Amino acid sequence: MSLFQSLLIALWAGYCSYDDQGPQMLRRPLLVGPLVGLILGDLTTALIVSATLELMWMGLGNMAGYQTPDMIVGTIVGVTFAITTGQTSAEGIAAGVATATAVAILVQQFNLIFMFVRQFFAPWADKLALTGNFDSILKINIASAILQFLIRFVPTFLIIYFGGSAVEQVMASIPAPILAGLAKASGILPAVGLSILMTIIMKKGMWGFLIFGFVLNAYLNMDILGVTLISLAFATFYTWIMNVIDFQNTQSQNTNNGVKEGGYDL
């Protein structure tokens, strides 16, 4: 692969980093991968790999302090390797998916480090705000934006331009205790994030749906797509029932207040 193509793909990865402060939809593999296929001239393989990764990572989402495996860089590198391996279609796609999974977990650790460093920017900006030095605050924002760009641009470029050996070299250079600690944190934070999220959004009547979904997955071995489709059906039916109840309550309240379809009772 040429240097120009590697730079274009890495620039795309860096640009997608700004979705972290956005709707967090640009990170989805089906949106990230196809552009890589256009750059490398193989849109079909890019769509196949992207769709496979979308199904794999459909249930992933950042919750509270939990940072998911990086779907952006994982998808971009996975699609790139699937296209450039030169193997048969099935073997190339398998190589792309395997590479995407490993790289996504690797860059997840970089994102955790970036989030740790970024937390020092806020108190720094607060102190500058008290002095009225707003130009320096703007520079802090620019520095943070550049760092956020580089956190995905650099590893993406190194991996796709220098090949898979770059991943092994990076992993070998990181001390084992650091990797072990990050792995432990990654295992604990999903439970913490989910607990915080459930505390915020769960109502008394919703716990039955949660238990039902858990039973489908844990005891009936239904995959995440099946549970999602059943959940969508329940959510649609539940929303329809609640809308009907709200409409009936509104009509009843209007009637009690003397409001009729033709106007007011005098």
Summary of the structure (lengths in Angstrom):
residues: 266
radius of gyration: 24.1
end to end distance: 81.4
largest distance: 84.4
contacts: 767
relative contact order: 0.09
helix: 80%
strand: 2%
